């Protein structure tokens, strides 16, 4: 994973290397250009020195001055001939300081720059001084180093855009999310610290969106479901006032109040099931023992309809999870099967250990569900009234689905011809609990 630190550090190293390389290349080009006419060799200057001395002896200082002026104009420099003591042979000016060839501290291309060349006769009786002095020339300077500057500017712009664009997108996403657009996301695929920040925001946004959506859906469902029993209660009270049928009206009021009480209890379970998944307890849960307890608790309801509960397990199964949530999930499915099972029929409960998962199936022999509605029965408040009766408020299977989803499992329903078969798949996160061979046989809960 690339980090922002490594990205910035590497790109600044590239800029530094490019600048250094550009300076070296440009400097070598400038030196090579100046090594021609503007920078003659020592041998050339030595021959010119002999020529200047001949002109001095034959024509005097005036002829020598004209000659040196022409040489200086050709080289864009000042040319002097001095004697042993450093005095100019033309006008006697003391130029001994120039013989040291040290023009002083200079910063290239800033202000005045100077270069001194000194060639002496063999006996040091005379010397020729070539002095090149230039002021800062921006055009010349930019023509030499413009490509280096432009390259660094482009690299800096690339770095700024690369860091600024995702941060700007993230800022816009946060602002849109803050204005109420819960679908706003960063949309970045970076893997560095900025990408991690954006991914954290996306995860937070997904979680908040799911919580807010669940809350809105729950409020809508509550308002819808409470309206009917409250209306019937109001009607029953009004009838009791007008007709005086106290017994029938009180029975109706009791039934509707009980329905409201059950509805509120199940709504509280839905709200708790849509809480923070990280708050779910993680402990070893023996599914065989859990199903034994559930079958025992549901025995009275099954006996009322003379239904037979058959339990079959092929192995001991233990998973990591919340035992209470798992109990509610399995019990809701089993009680749903008992509710819609015909009188005197059997309900089959089968627990299977498979590769990497545990499978729990519960089958009744009731009327079943239309194929197009098999997924809808897990929605809150959904009831298949034409096929499965009108009892309940339609929250049992929805609670089961959410409890199983918190354990990274799945739940599905299919018609078994006759009846409905609901299968729960849960991942195995632990070694199976010890389970005696005698307990694996086909059996019923104790009566």
VEXDREN-2710 file (C-alpha; in Angstrom, 1 decimal):
% VEXDREN-2710
k/r/px/py/pz
1/UNK/0.0/0.0/0.0
2/UNK/1.4/3.4/-1.0
3/UNK/1.2/6.0/1.7
4/UNK/0.9/9.8/1.2
5/UNK/4.4/10.2/2.9
6/UNK/6.1/7.9/0.4
7/UNK/4.2/9.6/-2.5
8/UNK/5.3/13.1/-1.6
9/UNK/8.8/12.0/-0.7
10/UNK/9.4/10.1/-3.9
11/UNK/8.0/12.9/-6.1
12/UNK/10.1/15.5/-4.4
13/UNK/13.1/13.3/-5.0
14/UNK/12.2/13.1/-8.6
15/UNK/12.0/16.9/-8.7
16/UNK/15.3/17.3/-7.0
17/UNK/17.0/14.8/-9.4
18/UNK/15.4/16.5/-12.4
19/UNK/16.6/19.9/-11.2
20/UNK/20.1/18.7/-10.6
21/UNK/20.3/16.9/-13.9
22/UNK/18.9/19.8/-15.7
23/UNK/21.5/22.2/-14.1
24/UNK/24.4/19.9/-15.1
25/UNK/23.2/19.4/-18.7
26/UNK/22.5/23.1/-19.1
27/UNK/25.9/24.1/-17.6
28/UNK/27.7/21.7/-19.9
29/UNK/26.0/23.2/-22.9
30/UNK/26.8/26.8/-21.8
31/UNK/30.4/25.9/-21.1
32/UNK/30.7/24.3/-24.5
33/UNK/29.2/27.3/-26.2
34/UNK/31.5/29.6/-24.5
35/UNK/34.5/27.6/-25.3
36/UNK/34.5/28.7/-28.9
37/UNK/34.9/32.3/-30.0
38/UNK/34.1/33.9/-26.7
39/UNK/36.5/31.7/-24.8
40/UNK/39.7/31.3/-26.8
41/UNK/42.4/28.8/-25.9
42/UNK/45.6/29.8/-24.0
43/UNK/47.7/29.2/-27.2
44/UNK/45.5/31.6/-29.1
45/UNK/45.8/34.3/-26.5
46/UNK/49.6/33.7/-26.4
47/UNK/50.0/34.3/-30.1
48/UNK/47.8/37.4/-29.8
49/UNK/50.1/38.7/-27.0
50/UNK/53.1/38.4/-29.3
51/UNK/51.2/40.1/-32.0
52/UNK/50.2/42.9/-29.6
53/UNK/53.8/43.5/-28.5
54/UNK/54.9/43.7/-32.2
55/UNK/52.2/46.3/-32.8
56/UNK/53.4/48.2/-29.7
57/UNK/57.0/48.3/-30.9
58/UNK/56.1/49.2/-34.4
59/UNK/53.1/51.5/-34.0
60/UNK/53.1/52.6/-30.5
61/UNK/50.3/52.7/-27.9
62/UNK/47.7/54.1/-30.2
63/UNK/48.0/51.3/-32.7
64/UNK/48.0/48.8/-29.8
65/UNK/44.8/50.3/-28.4
66/UNK/43.0/50.0/-31.7
67/UNK/44.1/46.3/-32.0
68/UNK/43.0/45.4/-28.5
69/UNK/39.6/47.2/-29.0
70/UNK/39.0/45.0/-32.1
71/UNK/39.9/41.9/-30.2
72/UNK/37.7/42.8/-27.3
73/UNK/34.7/43.6/-29.5
74/UNK/35.1/40.2/-31.2
75/UNK/35.0/38.4/-27.9
76/UNK/32.6/40.7/-26.0
77/UNK/35.4/41.3/-23.5
78/UNK/38.0/43.8/-22.4
79/UNK/41.6/43.0/-23.4
80/UNK/44.6/44.6/-21.7
81/UNK/48.4/44.2/-22.0
82/UNK/50.3/44.9/-18.8
83/UNK/54.0/44.9/-17.9
84/UNK/55.7/42.9/-15.1
85/UNK/54.4/45.2/-12.4
86/UNK/50.8/45.1/-13.7
87/UNK/50.6/48.5/-15.3
88/UNK/48.8/49.0/-18.5
89/UNK/51.3/49.6/-21.4
90/UNK/48.9/52.0/-23.1
91/UNK/47.8/54.4/-20.3
92/UNK/49.8/53.2/-17.3
93/UNK/46.7/52.2/-15.3
94/UNK/47.5/49.8/-12.4
95/UNK/45.8/46.4/-13.2
96/UNK/47.9/44.2/-10.9
97/UNK/44.7/43.1/-9.0
98/UNK/43.5/41.4/-12.1
99/UNK/46.6/39.3/-12.4
100/UNK/45.5/37.2/-9.4
101/UNK/42.6/35.7/-11.5
102/UNK/40.2/35.9/-8.5
103/UNK/37.3/38.2/-9.4
104/UNK/35.7/37.6/-6.0
105/UNK/32.5/35.9/-4.8
106/UNK/29.8/35.7/-7.5
107/UNK/26.4/34.2/-7.8
108/UNK/25.8/32.9/-11.4
109/UNK/23.2/34.9/-13.3
110/UNK/22.5/37.2/-10.4
111/UNK/23.9/40.7/-10.9
112/UNK/27.3/41.2/-12.5
113/UNK/29.4/38.2/-13.3
114/UNK/33.1/38.3/-14.4
115/UNK/35.7/35.9/-15.8
116/UNK/39.4/36.7/-16.1
117/UNK/42.0/35.0/-18.3
118/UNK/45.7/35.9/-17.9
119/UNK/48.5/34.7/-20.3
120/UNK/52.1/35.7/-19.5
121/UNK/55.3/35.8/-21.6
122/UNK/57.9/33.2/-20.7
123/UNK/59.9/35.7/-18.7
124/UNK/56.8/37.3/-17.2
125/UNK/57.8/40.6/-18.7
126/UNK/54.4/41.2/-20.3
127/UNK/50.9/39.7/-19.8
128/UNK/47.6/39.8/-21.7
129/UNK/44.4/40.0/-19.5
130/UNK/41.1/39.1/-21.0
131/UNK/38.2/40.3/-18.8
132/UNK/34.6/39.2/-19.6
133/UNK/31.9/41.0/-17.5
134/UNK/28.2/40.4/-18.0
135/UNK/25.1/41.7/-16.4
136/UNK/22.1/39.4/-15.7
137/UNK/20.3/38.6/-18.9
138/UNK/16.9/37.1/-18.2
139/UNK/16.2/36.0/-21.7
140/UNK/19.5/34.1/-21.9
141/UNK/19.0/32.7/-18.5
142/UNK/15.4/31.5/-19.2
143/UNK/16.4/30.0/-22.5
144/UNK/18.9/27.8/-20.7
145/UNK/16.8/26.7/-17.7
146/UNK/13.2/27.1/-18.8
147/UNK/12.8/23.3/-19.4
148/UNK/13.9/22.6/-15.8
149/UNK/11.5/25.1/-14.4
150/UNK/8.6/23.9/-16.5
151/UNK/9.3/20.2/-15.6
152/UNK/9.3/21.0/-11.8
153/UNK/6.1/23.1/-12.2
154/UNK/4.4/20.2/-14.0
155/UNK/5.5/17.7/-11.3
156/UNK/4.3/20.1/-8.6
157/UNK/1.0/20.6/-10.3
158/UNK/0.6/16.8/-10.7
159/UNK/1.3/16.3/-7.0
160/UNK/-1.1/19.0/-6.0
161/UNK/-3.9/17.7/-8.1
162/UNK/-3.3/14.1/-7.1
163/UNK/-3.6/15.1/-3.4
164/UNK/-6.3/17.8/-3.7
165/UNK/-8.8/16.1/-6.0
166/UNK/-9.8/13.2/-3.7
167/UNK/-9.9/15.5/-0.7
168/UNK/-12.1/17.9/-2.6
169/UNK/-14.4/15.0/-3.6
170/UNK/-14.5/13.7/0.0
171/UNK/-15.4/17.2/1.2
172/UNK/-18.2/17.5/-1.2
173/UNK/-19.5/14.0/-0.3
174/UNK/-19.4/15.0/3.4
175/UNK/-21.3/18.2/2.7
176/UNK/-23.9/16.4/0.6
177/UNK/-24.3/13.8/3.3
178/UNK/-24.7/16.5/5.9
179/UNK/-27.4/18.2/3.9
180/UNK/-29.4/14.9/4.0
181/UNK/-28.4/13.0/0.9
182/UNK/-27.7/9.7/2.6
183/UNK/-26.6/8.1/-0.7
184/UNK/-23.6/10.4/-1.0
185/UNK/-20.3/8.5/-1.1
186/UNK/-16.7/9.4/-1.8
187/UNK/-16.3/7.1/-4.8
188/UNK/-12.5/6.8/-4.5
189/UNK/-10.5/3.7/-5.1
190/UNK/-7.2/4.9/-3.6
191/UNK/-5.3/2.7/-1.2
192/UNK/-3.3/5.3/0.7
193/UNK/-4.3/7.2/3.8
194/UNK/-6.8/9.4/1.8
195/UNK/-8.4/6.2/0.4
196/UNK/-8.6/4.7/3.9
197/UNK/-10.3/7.9/5.2
198/UNK/-12.7/7.8/2.3
199/UNK/-13.5/4.1/2.9
200/UNK/-14.1/4.8/6.6
201/UNK/-16.5/7.6/5.6
202/UNK/-18.3/5.3/3.1
203/UNK/-18.7/2.6/5.8
204/UNK/-20.0/5.1/8.3
205/UNK/-22.4/6.5/5.7
206/UNK/-23.6/3.0/4.8
207/UNK/-24.3/2.2/8.5
208/UNK/-26.1/5.5/9.1
209/UNK/-28.1/5.1/6.0
210/UNK/-29.2/1.6/7.0
211/UNK/-30.1/2.8/10.5
212/UNK/-32.1/5.8/9.3
213/UNK/-33.8/3.8/6.6
214/UNK/-34.7/1.1/9.1
215/UNK/-36.0/3.7/11.5
216/UNK/-38.1/5.4/8.9
217/UNK/-39.5/2.0/7.7
218/UNK/-40.3/1.0/11.2
219/UNK/-42.1/4.2/11.9
220/UNK/-44.2/3.8/8.7
221/UNK/-45.0/0.2/9.5
222/UNK/-45.9/1.1/13.1
223/UNK/-48.2/3.9/12.0
224/UNK/-49.9/1.5/9.5
225/UNK/-50.3/-1.4/11.8
226/UNK/-51.5/0.6/14.9
227/UNK/-54.1/2.4/12.9
228/UNK/-56.4/-0.7/12.3
229/UNK/-56.6/-2.0/15.9
230/UNK/-57.0/1.5/17.3
231/UNK/-59.8/2.1/14.9
232/UNK/-61.5/-1.1/15.9
233/UNK/-61.1/-0.2/19.6
234/UNK/-62.8/3.1/19.0
235/UNK/-65.6/1.5/17.1
236/UNK/-66.1/-1.2/19.8
237/UNK/-66.2/1.5/22.5
238/UNK/-68.8/3.5/20.5
239/UNK/-70.9/0.4/20.0
240/UNK/-70.8/-0.4/23.7
241/UNK/-72.1/3.1/24.5
242/UNK/-74.9/2.9/22.0
243/UNK/-76.1/-0.7/22.1
244/UNK/-75.1/-1.8/25.6
245/UNK/-73.7/-5.1/24.4
246/UNK/-71.1/-5.1/27.2
247/UNK/-69.9/-8.8/27.0
248/UNK/-69.3/-8.9/23.3
249/UNK/-67.8/-5.4/23.2
250/UNK/-65.5/-6.1/26.1
251/UNK/-64.4/-9.3/24.4
252/UNK/-63.6/-7.4/21.2
253/UNK/-61.7/-4.7/23.2
254/UNK/-59.7/-7.4/25.0
255/UNK/-58.8/-9.0/21.7
256/UNK/-57.7/-5.7/20.1
257/UNK/-55.7/-4.7/23.2
258/UNK/-54.0/-8.0/23.3
259/UNK/-53.1/-7.6/19.6
260/UNK/-51.7/-4.2/20.3
261/UNK/-49.6/-5.6/23.2
262/UNK/-48.2/-8.3/21.0
263/UNK/-47.5/-5.8/18.2
264/UNK/-45.6/-3.5/20.6
265/UNK/-43.5/-6.4/21.9
266/UNK/-42.6/-7.5/18.5
267/UNK/-41.8/-4.0/17.3
268/UNK/-39.4/-3.7/20.2
269/UNK/-37.7/-6.9/19.1
270/UNK/-37.4/-5.4/15.6
271/UNK/-35.8/-2.2/16.9
272/UNK/-33.3/-4.2/19.0
273/UNK/-32.5/-6.4/16.0
274/UNK/-31.7/-3.4/13.9
275/UNK/-29.2/-2.0/16.4
276/UNK/-25.5/-2.1/16.2
277/UNK/-24.3/-5.6/14.9
278/UNK/-21.0/-5.2/16.8
279/UNK/-23.0/-5.3/20.1
280/UNK/-24.1/-8.9/19.3
281/UNK/-22.7/-11.3/21.9
282/UNK/-20.3/-14.0/20.6
283/UNK/-20.3/-17.2/22.6
284/UNK/-20.3/-20.9/21.9
285/UNK/-23.8/-22.1/21.1
286/UNK/-24.7/-25.8/20.9
287/UNK/-27.4/-25.9/18.3
288/UNK/-28.5/-29.4/19.3
289/UNK/-29.2/-28.4/22.8
290/UNK/-30.8/-25.1/21.7
291/UNK/-33.2/-27.0/19.4
292/UNK/-34.1/-29.4/22.2
293/UNK/-35.1/-26.5/24.4
294/UNK/-37.1/-24.8/21.7
295/UNK/-38.9/-28.1/20.8
296/UNK/-39.8/-28.6/24.5
297/UNK/-41.1/-25.0/24.8
298/UNK/-43.3/-25.4/21.7
299/UNK/-44.6/-28.8/22.7
300/UNK/-47.8/-27.4/24.3
301/UNK/-48.8/-25.6/21.1
302/UNK/-48.1/-28.7/19.0
303/UNK/-50.1/-30.9/21.3
304/UNK/-53.1/-28.5/21.1
305/UNK/-53.2/-29.3/17.4
306/UNK/-52.2/-32.9/17.8
307/UNK/-49.1/-32.2/15.7
308/UNK/-46.0/-34.4/16.0
309/UNK/-42.6/-32.7/16.3
310/UNK/-39.8/-34.8/14.7
311/UNK/-36.2/-33.8/15.3
312/UNK/-33.3/-35.3/13.4
313/UNK/-29.6/-34.4/13.7
314/UNK/-26.7/-36.0/11.9
315/UNK/-23.9/-34.5/14.2
316/UNK/-23.2/-32.2/17.1
317/UNK/-23.1/-28.6/15.9
318/UNK/-21.6/-25.7/17.8
319/UNK/-21.2/-22.2/16.4
320/UNK/-20.1/-18.8/17.7
321/UNK/-23.0/-16.4/18.2
322/UNK/-25.8/-14.9/20.4
323/UNK/-27.8/-17.7/21.8
324/UNK/-30.8/-15.5/22.5
325/UNK/-31.0/-14.2/18.9
326/UNK/-30.6/-17.7/17.5
327/UNK/-33.3/-19.0/19.8
328/UNK/-35.7/-16.3/18.7
329/UNK/-34.9/-17.0/15.0
330/UNK/-35.5/-20.8/15.2
331/UNK/-38.5/-20.5/17.6
332/UNK/-40.3/-18.0/15.3
333/UNK/-39.9/-20.3/12.4
334/UNK/-41.1/-23.3/14.4
335/UNK/-44.1/-21.5/15.9
336/UNK/-45.0/-20.3/12.4
337/UNK/-44.9/-23.8/11.1
338/UNK/-47.1/-25.0/14.0
339/UNK/-49.5/-22.2/13.5
340/UNK/-50.2/-23.1/9.8
341/UNK/-49.8/-26.9/10.1
342/UNK/-53.0/-28.9/9.6
343/UNK/-54.4/-30.7/12.7
344/UNK/-52.8/-34.1/13.3
345/UNK/-49.8/-33.6/10.9
346/UNK/-46.1/-33.9/11.5
347/UNK/-43.5/-31.1/11.6
348/UNK/-40.0/-32.1/10.7
349/UNK/-37.0/-30.4/12.2
350/UNK/-33.6/-31.4/10.8
351/UNK/-30.2/-30.2/11.9
352/UNK/-27.3/-31.0/9.5
353/UNK/-23.6/-30.4/9.8
354/UNK/-22.1/-29.6/6.3
355/UNK/-18.8/-28.4/5.0
356/UNK/-18.2/-25.2/6.8
357/UNK/-21.8/-24.6/7.8
358/UNK/-24.8/-25.8/9.8
359/UNK/-28.1/-26.3/8.2
360/UNK/-31.4/-26.2/10.1
361/UNK/-34.6/-27.0/8.2
362/UNK/-38.2/-26.8/9.5
363/UNK/-41.0/-28.2/7.4
364/UNK/-44.8/-28.1/8.0
365/UNK/-47.5/-29.7/5.8
366/UNK/-49.7/-26.7/5.5
367/UNK/-50.9/-24.9/2.3
368/UNK/-47.5/-23.5/1.4
369/UNK/-46.9/-20.1/-0.2
370/UNK/-47.1/-18.9/-3.8
371/UNK/-43.7/-19.1/-5.5
372/UNK/-43.6/-15.3/-6.2
373/UNK/-44.2/-14.6/-2.5
374/UNK/-41.5/-16.8/-1.0
375/UNK/-39.1/-13.9/-0.5
376/UNK/-41.8/-11.5/0.6
377/UNK/-42.7/-13.5/3.7
378/UNK/-39.5/-12.3/5.3
379/UNK/-40.5/-8.6/5.0
380/UNK/-41.8/-6.9/8.2
381/UNK/-45.6/-6.9/8.5
382/UNK/-46.1/-9.0/5.3
383/UNK/-48.9/-11.6/5.6
384/UNK/-50.0/-14.0/3.0
385/UNK/-53.6/-13.9/4.2
386/UNK/-55.1/-15.9/1.3
387/UNK/-52.8/-18.8/1.9
388/UNK/-51.6/-18.9/5.4
389/UNK/-54.4/-17.4/7.5
390/UNK/-54.8/-14.0/9.2
391/UNK/-53.2/-14.5/12.6
392/UNK/-50.1/-12.6/13.7
393/UNK/-48.7/-9.3/12.6
394/UNK/-46.1/-10.5/10.1
395/UNK/-42.9/-9.9/12.1
396/UNK/-41.8/-13.4/13.2
397/UNK/-40.0/-14.4/10.0
398/UNK/-38.6/-10.8/9.6
399/UNK/-37.1/-11.1/13.0
400/UNK/-35.6/-14.5/12.2
401/UNK/-34.0/-13.2/9.0
402/UNK/-32.4/-10.2/10.7
403/UNK/-31.1/-12.4/13.6
404/UNK/-29.6/-14.9/11.1
405/UNK/-28.1/-12.0/9.0
406/UNK/-26.3/-10.8/12.2
407/UNK/-24.6/-14.2/12.3
408/UNK/-23.6/-14.0/8.6
409/UNK/-26.1/-16.7/7.8
410/UNK/-29.0/-17.0/5.3
411/UNK/-32.6/-18.1/5.6
412/UNK/-34.9/-19.1/2.7
413/UNK/-38.2/-20.7/2.2
414/UNK/-39.4/-23.2/-0.4
415/UNK/-42.6/-25.1/-1.1
416/UNK/-42.3/-28.8/-0.1
417/UNK/-45.6/-30.1/-1.7
418/UNK/-47.3/-30.2/0.7
419/UNK/-46.2/-27.5/3.1
420/UNK/-43.5/-25.0/3.5
421/UNK/-39.8/-25.8/4.2
422/UNK/-37.7/-23.0/5.8
423/UNK/-33.9/-23.6/5.8
424/UNK/-31.4/-21.7/7.9
425/UNK/-27.7/-21.8/7.0
426/UNK/-25.1/-20.6/9.6
427/UNK/-21.3/-20.6/9.2
428/UNK/-19.3/-22.8/11.5
429/UNK/-16.9/-20.7/13.6
430/UNK/-15.9/-23.3/16.2
431/UNK/-15.3/-27.0/16.6
432/UNK/-18.5/-29.0/17.1
433/UNK/-19.6/-29.8/20.6
434/UNK/-19.5/-33.3/21.9
435/UNK/-22.7/-35.2/20.9
436/UNK/-23.4/-38.8/21.9
437/UNK/-24.2/-41.3/19.1
438/UNK/-27.5/-42.2/20.7
439/UNK/-28.7/-38.6/20.4
440/UNK/-28.2/-38.6/16.7
441/UNK/-31.1/-40.9/16.0
442/UNK/-34.5/-39.9/14.8
443/UNK/-36.3/-38.7/17.9
444/UNK/-39.1/-36.6/19.4
445/UNK/-38.9/-34.3/22.4
446/UNK/-40.0/-35.8/25.6
447/UNK/-43.7/-35.4/26.5
END
